[in-house]
Amino acid sequence: MNETSGTGYRIAFVIEGALGHITHMQSIMRWVRQNGNIIPEWMQIPYETDDFLEKIPKIPFSIKLSARARAGVIRLLKQRELHCLYYHTQALTLFSAGLMKKIPVVISLDATPINFDSIAQAYDSKTSTGFFYQIKKLWFRRVFRNASLIVTFSDWAKNSLIQDYRINPEKIIVIPPGVDITKWKPNTNKTRSARTKLLFVGGDFKRKGGEILLDAFRTGLSDVCELDIVTSDKTIIADDTVHVHNGLTPNSKELINLFVNSDIFIMPTEGDASPFVILEAMASSLPVITTKTGAVDEIIEDSVSGFLIPKSDPAAIVKTVLSLTENPDRLEAMGREGRLIVEKKYNAETNYMQLLKALEAVASGTVVNATEHMG
């Protein structure tokens, strides 16, 4: 999908085509349409496609994505001039260091490779070690240093860039992801039912803690709660109190309705960076029960807007849910606090307009100093 009419800065948005990255791309698309100063070129890089790279055994994930991204950018550059390239995430950039000397590049990321190594086990991925670890670290350091600006979702990722990759803090700016608070909002007419309605959303059911949640639900919560599960995993068995929803798309009306009609959002994830779905739950005034992984503790204030419980602990889930079902006033207060936090820190209009302002500055050749206020 390309938009080529009008005048302004022509920026190519090169974005991973899976998971929460798709939600991120949809959000950028919306605010670019309202921006007026950017002519976008959209490039979604698939994780799997019918090309020669799929035929090479054991090729690293980032190598495949970077090769596809570079090939797409080269094709685009043969057609038209670009003022800036925006890559989300750095997994797309390994073969683009040379391009960065010709075109200003902004790299966006939710986790550095070393951040990811700290949660790799949850993704069934091996942590980098030895010689390969050093090569990968140096390769990404070169890419990060060649970028004009790096945008991170969190301080967790920013600190890794500074400490692990020795990147100048002045070229790193933290802009958290945001949600559309006019679309994701509380149900002011909701009435409490006899059973507390729990909601889990996670395409990667196992990694997001779905199996742990089901264990907790069936051993200690099914008598007093109902559970809605949104996932791409079609092996989950529904029953009278467990409802399974496959095929729901990001920001869809059906998905939003599940949020506004639920009471508590639960995602006891085994490994994550900055999950969008937690922000959607908070925007819907749902208290959140999740785990401390990645940058989650920058989003959820424990015992204020939700609870950070231990990983792989069904008993902690049961205890925490029951504490809220037995205290509906606290449940509602935590939901309200989550909504206020989203309005203040994770408003999509504020955060994405800030991102686009930074991209315009880079495209115009302006040096963006992250220590300066961008809003």
N, C-alpha and C positions, 0 to 999 in steps of 0.2 A: 504493500500500500504506500504510494508516494503522493505527495502534494507538491506540485511544481509551479503553481501560479503565484503571483504577487511578488512583492519586494521585501527584502529583509535578510537576515542571516540564514544561510542554508546549512542546516545541521543534520547530520546522519545519526540516528538513534539506533545503536547496535546492541541488542538486548537478548539475553538468554531466553529461550522459548519453553520454559517449564516452571512449575511450582509458583511461588509467590512473585517470581520475576514477571510473569504474565500480568498479574494484578498491578504491579509497578508500571508496566508499559501502558496499560489501559489508563491509569491515572495520569501519566505524562501526556498521553494523547488528548485527554480531555482539556487539560490546562494549556496545552500548546494551541488548541483551537481558539481559546480565549485570549491568548497572548498577543497575537497580531504582528510581532516582530520577528518571528521564526518561521522559516519554510522548512518543514520537516521531511526527512527521508527515513522511512521506517524499515528496519531490518531485524527480523526475529530469527535467531540462530537456533536450529533444532538440535536436540540431544541425539536423536537418531534419524537418519535419512538414508536414502538409497544412493550412496556415493562410495567411492573406492576406499574411503577411510573406514567404513563399516566392515570391510573385508580384511582389514589388518588386525590380527589377534593381539589382545592385551595393550592396545595403544592407549596411553593415558587420556583421560577425559578432557583435560584442558588443552591437550595437543589437537584433538579433533575439533573442539569448539573454536580454538584460535585459528586453525587452518581454514575452517568454513567462514569465519568472520573476515579474515583478511581477503579471501577470494571474493566475497561479496562486496567489500569496500573497494577493491581494485576495479571490479566491474562497474561500480557506481561512478568512480572517479573518471572512467573513460567516457562517461555520458555527460557529466557536469562537474562544475567546480563546487567544492565544499569549504565552508568557513570554519567548521569545527566537527570533530567526531566525539560522540558520547558513547562510552562502552559501559554496559552493566552486565556482567561484572568483569573483574580482572581475568577471569578464566578465558575470556575471549581475546586477550591482548598479546599473547606470547610472541606472535609473528608480526606484530604491528609496531615494534619499537622504531623501525626505520621510518614508518609513516609519520611518527610523532615529530620527526625533524622537519617535516614539510607542512603538516597540518596541526593546529592546536588540538590537543586531545584531553578530554575530561574522563577520568575513570571513576565509576561509582561502584561501591561495594558494601555488602553487609557483613563480610568477614574476610580477613586476609587468609592466605593459604596456611599460615601458622595458627591463626584462630581456628580454621577448619580442622587442622590436625588435632586440636584439643577436643573436638567432638566427632572425629572421624569414625569412631567405633559405632556410634549410633547409625551412621550411614552405611554400615558394612564396608567401610573403606579402611585401608591400611594407613597408619601414620607414617609419614615420610621419615626415613632414617638414613644415616651414613652418607655415602658419596652422593646419592641421588638427592637427598635432602639439601645438601650444600649447593648443588647445581641449580635446583629449583629455586632456592632462596636467592641466589645471585641473579638468576634470570628475571625473577619478578622484581627484584630491587632495581635492575636496569630499567624495566618497564615503568615502574612507579616514578623513578627519577626523571624519565623522559616526558612524563605527562605534564601538561600545563597546570592541572588542578586535579585533586583527588577529593571526591565527596564520599563520606562514610555515613552509614545509618546511625552510628553509635560511637561513644567514647571507647568502648571495648575494641572496635576496629581501628579507631584513630590511634590509640595507645600502642597497638601492635605495629602499625606503620612506623611510628616514631622509635619504639624500643627495639623491634625485631629487624626492621629494614632500614633504619637510620634515615628516614625521610624528614625533610625540613618541615616542622609544624606549620610554617607560614603558607604551605601549598596544600594543606588539608583543611577542609571545612566539614563540620558535622551538620547534616540536614536529615533529620529522622524522616522515615516514611510517614505519610499522612492518610487519613480517610476522609471521605466526603461527609461532613457532619450534617449536611442537609438530607442525605440519603440514608446514612446509618444513624439512626436516632431512636430514643426510647419509645416504647408503646405506652402512652399516658393513660390509655383505657384498659390496660391489662388487669385482669382479675386473677387472683391466686386460685389454683385448683387444689383439689385434695392431695394430689401427688406433686411433688416438686419436679419441675421439668429441667432436666440436665441436657446440655448440648455439647457435642464433640465434633470438631471439624478438622479433618486431616487426610489428605490424599494418600500419604504414606502411612498407613494405619499403624503398623508396628512401631516405626520410629517415633511417631507422634504420641506413643503411649496408649494406643487403643486397646491392646491386649491387656495391659495392666488395669485400665479403666473397666473393661468388661469383667475382669476377675473381681474387682472391688464391687461393681454393681451387683453381680449375681450372688455374692457372698454376704453383702451387708446393706444394700440400698434398694433392691428391687421391690421390697414391701412398701416403701414410702416414696419412691421416685419413678419417673419415666426417663428414658434416655433416647435422644435422637442422635444418630451417627451419620455424619456426612463424610463420605470417603469414596475413593476410586476402587477400593478393594471389594470385589463382588462375592467374596467367600464368607462375609459376615452374615450370620443367621439371625433374622429378626424373630421376635415373639411378641407376646401381648404388651410387654413393657419396654422392649427395645425396637426402635424404628430405624431402618437403614435407608439412606438416601444416596443413590449413585447418580452420577452424571450431572450434578448441579454445577453451574458455571460461576466464576467470580462475579460478584456484584449483581447476581440475578435476583429477581423479585422473590423467587422461591427460597433462596438462601437467606435473604434479608428477613423474610417472614419467620423463618425458623429462629433467628436471633431475637426478634422482638417479642416472640411468644414463649421464650424460654426464661428460666429463673437464674440459672447458674451456668457459666461456661467452664468446661473442664478439658484441659489438654496436658496430661502429665508427660510431656515430651522427653525423650531420652537424649535429644540433641537438636538444637536450633540456634539461629543467629538472632534475628529480629522479626519474629513472625507477624505478618499483617493481621492474621486472624485474631490475635489478642487485642489489637487496636479496634477491630470491628466489634468485638464483644464489649469492650469498654465504652465505645461510642453508643452502643445499644443499652447502656446502663446495666450490664451484667457483671456481677463479681466474678473474678477469674481465679481458678485454681490451676496452677501450673508448676513448673519446676525451675530451679535456678540453673540456667544454661545459657551460654552465649551472652547476649545483651538483654536478656529477659528482665533481669533485676533493675535495668535502667527504665523499663516500661512500667512494671508492676511494683508498687510500694507495698511490701509485705504487711499484712494485717490492716491495710488502709483501703486499697482498691482491689485487693485480692489476697491470695495466699501462695507463697512459694514453699512447696512441700518436697520431701526427698524423692529422688527418682526411684522407680521400680518398687513402690511401697503402697500396695492396695489398702492396707490398714490406715495409712495416713489419709488416703482419699475418703474412705468411709467416715473417719473421725471428723474431717474438715467439712464434708457435705452435711453431716448430721448437725454439726455446730451451727450451721447457717439455717438449716430447716427448722431448728428449734428456736431460732432468734430472727424472725422475719424482719424486724426493724433494722438489725445490723446488716442483713442481706441487702435491703433497699438502700441503706446508707453507703455501703461499699459500692453499689452500682452507681449511685449519684456521684461519688468521688471519682470513679473511673471516667465518667462522662466529662467532668470538669477538667481532668487531666488531659483528655483528648482535645477538648476545646482549646486548651492553653498551649499544648506542646505538639499535638499531632493533627492539627487542622490541615487537610489536604490543600486547600486554597492558599494558605499562608506558606506552607513548606514547599509545595511544587512551584509556586511563583518565585520563591527564593531561589530554587534550583535553576529555573529558567533565566532569572536575572544573572546568576553566576555564569551560565552558558553564553548568554549574550556578551558579557564582559570578556570572556575568553575569546569568543569569535571575533570581537572587535579589536583584539590585541591588547586589551587592558590587563594589567597584572592584578589578579585577585588575591588580596591578602586576607587569609582566614581569620586574622586577629581583628579585622574590621567588621562592623555590623553590616550584614548583607540585606536586612529587611528594610 
